[in-house]
Structure formats: structure tokens, C-alpha cells
Amino acid sequence: MIAQGSFRKLYNGTYNGEDVAIKLLERPEHALEKAHFIEQQFQHEVKMLENLKHPNVIRFVGACRKTMVLCIVTEYASGGSVRQFLAK
């Protein structure tokens, strides 16, 4: 695991021989409002990543929905987060 938040976890992995970042968004079972908000964020992020094509932006690999988990897969960018980069 690379990072963890209240409803999300970030992992690194491999897909078709390529290093990828895997963001898992967990839907809370008993908080319907929060689950709806997370679903909206997921849809917005996927739509945005699908349309972004630029050499300085990570490439979108794919996304999937399961009952309790949403997943976004992008290329893996080593070197830390943007926040860490800007702090240097």
C-alpha cells in the first residue's frame, strides 16, 4: 500500500507488464449520503481522466465498480505526490 485515507487506499501493482497505481474507494455500508458522494466523485474523476491526454498528466488505464468498492487504475508515477514535489 502506498497511501491510505478515510475511504480510499492507494496501491501499486502491475497490469500487462506496466507499473500502475490502483486507487480503491470504499463505499460505506451504513452511510448512504457518503456512499452517494463517493460515487459522484468516482464518476467525475473517471470522466476527467478519460479525457485528459497530455505528456505531463498520468495516463488513465481503467476503472471498475464492485458492490462495495470502486477502483481507478492509472500509470504509476514514481517520486512521490505532487504535494511532496512542490514542497521541495
C-alpha angles and dihedrals in degrees: 000000000000100000142349136207134175096282103008140066127191121210134175119226146146128266120181089343093307127116109244139179115231118202114195117196113196118212111220110235099215102032106075095174092053091045090052091049091050090049091052091049090049093052092047094049093047092049091049094047092047090057100042113095112167133127091235095052124076114256120247112235102177150297138226141188126220128174097271103009137060118199133201120186122196136163112282116250111198122207102068133275128323088251091056091047093051092048091060 
